[in-house]
Amino acid sequence: MINSSIKPEERLIKLALLLASIISVLTTFGILFSILFEAIEFFELRSFTYFLTGTEWSPGTDESKFGALPIFAGTFMITAIAMMVAVPIGLGSAIFMSEYASYSVRNKFKPVLEMLAGIPTVVYGFFAALTIAPLIVNVSAFFGLEASFNSALASGLVMGIMIIPVISSLSDDVIKAVPDSQRKASFALGMTRSETIVHIVIPSALPGIISASLLGLSKALGETMIVVMAAGLRPNLSFNPLEDMTTVTVRIVDALVGDQSFNSPETLSAFALGLILFLVTLSINIISVIMIKRFKEKYKVNTL
């Protein structure tokens, strides 16, 4: 029987946790509505259809145009390059640390890898602009290709390096959390270590791996400094990663630091871009929740 003397304390703790949850939810809605109202004001001044489908972004001119398609194309291309770098390397290092590395190697390797997460993004930007970008230009010239010093490829590669620790550290934790009984049962059935990892460990840890990858994706979508220093500011609708491009967050910063009035379309366009980026991120999170739920249902016996 629970002692009745602790009930007020339990109620106080429950009330504090409920209050924290309410504050978190209200903060989220506050951010959404603050963006939404300003975005609606922008769409009252400019066409919503052209904003989504237009191919020219030229604010501040006599005939200002707000076609955001080149901006979102650049955002998705740079993010895709970053994820193609970060996911294989991050997941591979997590598998090595959790399944192959000895205890001493793991304790030395993981802190060094996690230290990369503490490096300021401006340092990554310098690395991209001064090292990776010239290297890409020289390699491209060797193969007869023309590359810009401000290229989506340079930005995406360095951004991928930046989010490797995020994916690696979280994936390592979830892989390590898979019960050893599953590994031993797999070995008892004659499966090799690699087969056990592919068919037992990874499926059991997949919800956590997906969550880690989405966290890295969100970090890539919101990155600004690396893009400014390595990819440039020009909205460019192109499928060539060797050309300069820009992203949504960069254009948001550029719109808000100008000398235009707050009610001008140039400034309000930042809120429209933010709203679309918010909806895109929300859609990705909803899809990920559905995927994680399906994987948990499929491998619910393994995750017990």
C-alpha positions as CSV (number, residue, x, y, z in Angstrom):
1,M,0.0,0.0,0.0
2,I,1.3,3.5,-0.9
3,N,2.0,5.8,2.0
4,S,-0.5,8.6,1.9
5,S,2.1,11.1,3.2
6,I,3.9,11.2,-0.1
7,K,0.8,11.9,-2.2
8,P,1.1,15.7,-2.0
9,E,4.7,15.5,-3.2
10,E,3.8,13.2,-6.0
11,R,1.0,15.6,-7.0
12,L,3.4,18.5,-7.0
13,I,5.9,16.6,-9.2
14,K,3.1,15.6,-11.5
15,L,1.8,19.2,-11.7
16,A,5.4,20.5,-12.4
17,L,5.8,18.0,-15.2
18,L,2.4,18.8,-16.6
19,L,3.3,22.5,-16.6
20,A,6.5,21.8,-18.4
21,S,4.7,19.9,-21.1
22,I,2.1,22.7,-21.5
23,I,4.8,25.3,-21.8
24,S,6.5,23.2,-24.5
25,V,3.3,22.8,-26.5
26,L,2.3,26.4,-26.1
27,T,5.8,27.5,-27.2
28,T,5.6,25.4,-30.3
29,F,2.2,26.8,-31.2
30,G,3.4,30.3,-30.4
31,I,6.3,29.9,-32.9
32,L,3.9,28.5,-35.5
33,F,1.3,31.3,-35.2
34,S,4.0,34.1,-35.2
35,I,5.3,32.7,-38.5
36,L,1.8,32.0,-39.9
37,F,0.3,35.5,-39.4
38,E,3.3,37.2,-41.1
39,A,3.3,34.7,-43.9
40,I,-0.4,35.3,-44.6
41,E,0.3,39.0,-44.8
42,F,3.0,38.3,-47.3
43,F,0.7,36.1,-49.4
44,E,-1.8,38.9,-49.4
45,L,0.8,41.0,-51.2
46,R,2.3,38.4,-53.5
47,S,1.0,35.3,-55.3
48,F,1.1,32.1,-53.3
49,T,1.2,30.0,-56.5
50,Y,4.2,31.9,-58.0
51,F,5.9,31.7,-54.6
52,L,5.8,27.9,-54.8
53,T,6.4,27.4,-58.5
54,G,8.2,30.6,-59.6
55,T,11.8,30.2,-60.8
56,E,13.1,33.7,-60.2
57,W,13.9,35.2,-56.8
58,S,14.8,38.9,-57.1
59,P,13.6,41.0,-54.2
60,G,14.5,44.7,-53.9
61,T,14.3,45.4,-57.6
62,D,11.8,47.5,-59.5
63,E,9.9,44.3,-60.5
64,S,10.4,42.2,-57.4
65,K,9.8,38.5,-57.9
66,F,9.5,35.9,-55.2
67,G,9.7,32.5,-56.9
68,A,11.1,30.2,-54.1
69,L,11.6,27.1,-56.2
70,P,15.4,27.7,-56.8
71,I,15.8,28.3,-53.0
72,F,14.1,25.1,-52.0
73,A,15.9,23.2,-54.8
74,G,19.2,24.3,-53.4
75,T,18.1,23.5,-49.9
76,F,17.2,19.9,-50.8
77,M,20.2,19.3,-53.0
78,I,22.7,20.5,-50.3
79,T,20.8,18.5,-47.6
80,A,20.8,15.4,-49.8
81,I,24.5,15.6,-50.4
82,A,25.1,16.0,-46.6
83,M,22.9,13.0,-45.8
84,M,24.7,10.8,-48.4
85,V,27.9,11.6,-46.6
86,A,26.7,11.5,-43.0
87,V,24.4,8.5,-42.9
88,P,26.8,5.8,-44.3
89,I,29.8,7.1,-42.4
90,G,27.9,7.8,-39.2
91,L,26.1,4.5,-39.2
92,G,29.3,2.6,-40.2
93,S,31.2,4.1,-37.3
94,A,28.4,3.3,-34.9
95,I,28.4,-0.3,-36.0
96,F,32.1,-0.5,-35.6
97,M,32.1,1.0,-32.1
98,S,29.3,-1.1,-30.8
99,E,29.9,-4.5,-32.6
100,Y,33.6,-4.7,-33.4
101,A,35.7,-2.3,-31.4
102,S,37.2,-3.3,-28.1
103,Y,36.3,-1.6,-24.8
104,S,39.5,0.5,-24.8
105,V,39.2,1.5,-28.5
106,R,35.5,2.5,-28.0
107,N,36.3,4.7,-25.0
108,K,39.0,6.5,-27.0
109,F,37.3,6.7,-30.3
110,K,33.8,7.8,-29.3
111,P,34.8,10.9,-27.3
112,V,37.0,12.1,-30.2
113,L,34.1,11.6,-32.6
114,E,31.7,13.5,-30.4
115,M,34.1,16.4,-30.1
116,L,33.3,17.2,-33.7
117,A,29.8,18.1,-32.7
118,G,31.2,20.9,-30.5
119,I,33.1,22.7,-33.3
120,P,31.4,26.0,-34.3
121,T,29.8,25.9,-37.7
122,V,31.8,29.0,-38.8
123,V,34.9,26.8,-38.5
124,Y,33.4,24.2,-40.8
125,G,32.5,27.1,-43.1
126,F,36.2,28.2,-43.2
127,F,37.2,24.6,-43.9
128,A,34.7,24.4,-46.7
129,A,35.7,27.7,-48.3
130,L,39.4,27.4,-47.9
131,T,40.1,23.6,-48.3
132,I,37.2,21.7,-49.8
133,A,36.0,24.2,-52.4
134,P,39.4,24.7,-54.0
135,L,39.9,20.9,-54.0
136,I,36.6,20.4,-55.8
137,V,37.6,23.0,-58.4
138,N,41.0,21.4,-59.0
139,V,39.6,17.9,-59.2
140,S,36.8,19.0,-61.5
141,A,39.3,20.8,-63.8
142,F,41.4,17.6,-63.9
143,F,38.3,15.8,-65.4
144,G,37.5,18.6,-67.7
145,L,34.6,20.0,-65.7
146,E,33.9,23.5,-64.5
147,A,33.2,24.0,-60.9
148,S,32.4,27.2,-58.9
149,F,34.4,28.1,-55.8
150,N,30.9,28.5,-54.2
151,S,29.4,25.1,-54.9
152,A,26.6,23.0,-53.5
153,L,28.9,20.0,-53.4
154,A,31.5,21.7,-51.1
155,S,28.8,22.9,-48.8
156,G,27.0,19.5,-48.7
157,L,30.2,17.6,-48.1
158,V,31.3,19.7,-45.1
159,M,27.7,19.8,-43.8
160,G,27.7,16.0,-43.9
161,I,31.0,15.9,-41.9
162,M,29.4,18.2,-39.4
163,I,26.4,16.0,-38.7
164,I,28.3,12.7,-38.6
165,P,28.7,12.8,-34.8
166,V,25.0,13.3,-34.3
167,I,24.1,10.2,-36.3
168,S,27.0,8.2,-35.1
169,S,26.6,8.8,-31.4
170,L,22.8,8.3,-31.3
171,S,23.0,5.2,-33.5
172,D,25.8,3.7,-31.4
173,D,23.6,4.1,-28.3
174,V,20.6,2.4,-29.8
175,I,22.7,-0.4,-31.4
176,K,24.4,-1.0,-28.0
177,A,21.0,-1.2,-26.4
178,V,20.0,-4.3,-28.4
179,P,20.0,-7.2,-26.0
180,D,23.0,-9.5,-26.2
181,S,20.6,-12.5,-26.0
182,Q,19.5,-11.8,-29.6
183,R,23.2,-11.8,-30.7
184,K,23.9,-15.1,-28.9
185,A,20.8,-16.7,-30.2
186,S,21.8,-15.7,-33.8
187,F,25.4,-17.1,-33.2
188,A,23.9,-20.3,-31.9
189,L,21.9,-20.7,-35.1
190,G,25.1,-20.5,-37.1
191,M,24.9,-16.9,-38.3
192,T,28.1,-14.9,-38.7
193,R,28.7,-11.6,-37.0
194,S,28.0,-9.6,-40.2
195,E,24.8,-11.6,-40.8
196,T,23.7,-11.0,-37.2
197,I,24.3,-7.3,-37.6
198,V,22.3,-7.1,-40.9
199,H,19.4,-9.4,-40.0
200,I,19.1,-9.0,-36.2
201,V,20.8,-5.9,-34.8
202,I,20.0,-3.3,-37.4
203,P,16.3,-4.2,-37.7
204,S,16.0,-4.1,-33.9
205,A,17.7,-0.7,-33.7
206,L,16.2,0.7,-36.8
207,P,13.6,3.1,-35.1
208,G,16.5,4.7,-33.2
209,I,18.7,4.9,-36.3
210,I,15.8,6.6,-38.2
211,S,15.4,9.1,-35.4
212,A,19.1,9.8,-35.4
213,S,19.1,10.3,-39.1
214,L,16.1,12.7,-38.9
215,L,17.9,14.7,-36.2
216,G,20.8,15.0,-38.6
217,L,18.5,15.9,-41.4
218,S,16.9,18.7,-39.3
219,K,20.3,20.0,-38.4
220,A,21.3,20.1,-42.1
221,L,18.0,21.8,-43.1
222,G,18.6,24.6,-40.6
223,E,22.3,25.2,-41.2
224,T,23.2,28.7,-42.4
225,M,26.9,29.6,-41.9
226,I,28.4,26.8,-44.0
227,V,26.1,27.6,-46.9
228,V,26.9,31.3,-46.8
229,M,30.6,30.7,-46.8
230,A,30.8,27.7,-49.2
231,A,27.7,27.8,-51.5
232,G,26.9,31.4,-51.8
233,L,23.8,33.6,-51.8
234,R,22.5,33.2,-55.4
235,P,19.1,31.4,-55.9
236,N,20.0,29.1,-58.7
237,L,17.7,26.4,-60.0
238,S,20.1,23.8,-61.2
239,F,20.8,20.1,-60.9
240,N,24.5,20.6,-61.1
241,P,26.1,20.3,-57.6
242,L,29.2,22.1,-59.0
243,E,27.3,25.4,-59.3
244,D,26.6,27.9,-56.5
245,M,23.3,27.7,-54.8
246,T,21.6,28.9,-51.6
247,T,19.2,27.6,-49.0
248,V,16.0,28.7,-47.2
249,T,17.8,29.7,-44.0
250,V,20.3,31.8,-45.8
251,R,17.6,33.8,-47.6
252,I,15.7,34.2,-44.3
253,V,18.7,35.8,-42.7
254,D,19.3,37.9,-45.8
255,A,15.7,39.2,-45.8
256,L,15.7,40.1,-42.1
257,V,19.0,42.0,-42.0
258,G,18.2,44.3,-44.8
259,D,17.1,48.0,-44.5
260,Q,13.6,47.4,-45.8
261,S,10.6,48.2,-43.6
262,F,9.1,45.2,-41.6
263,N,5.9,45.3,-43.6
264,S,7.6,45.2,-47.0
265,P,7.3,42.1,-49.1
266,E,11.1,41.7,-49.0
267,T,11.0,41.3,-45.2
268,L,7.8,39.3,-45.0
269,S,9.1,36.8,-47.5
270,A,11.4,35.5,-44.7
271,F,8.2,34.3,-42.8
272,A,6.8,32.7,-45.9
273,L,10.0,30.8,-46.4
274,G,10.0,29.8,-42.7
275,L,6.5,28.6,-42.9
276,I,7.1,26.3,-45.9
277,L,10.3,25.0,-44.2
278,F,8.3,24.3,-41.0
279,L,5.7,22.4,-43.0
280,V,8.3,20.4,-44.8
281,T,10.1,19.5,-41.6
282,L,6.7,18.6,-40.0
283,S,5.8,16.3,-42.9
284,I,9.2,14.6,-42.6
285,N,8.7,14.0,-38.9
286,I,5.2,12.7,-39.4
287,I,6.4,10.2,-42.0
288,S,9.2,9.2,-39.7
289,V,6.8,8.5,-36.8
290,I,4.7,6.3,-39.1
291,M,7.8,4.4,-40.3
292,I,9.1,4.0,-36.7
293,K,5.8,2.7,-35.6
294,R,5.7,0.1,-38.4
295,F,9.2,-1.1,-37.7
296,K,8.4,-1.4,-34.0
297,E,5.3,-3.5,-34.8
298,K,7.3,-5.6,-37.2
299,Y,10.2,-6.2,-34.8
300,K,8.3,-6.0,-31.6
301,V,9.5,-9.4,-30.5
302,N,13.1,-8.4,-31.1
303,T,12.8,-5.1,-29.2
304,L,11.4,-6.6,-26.0
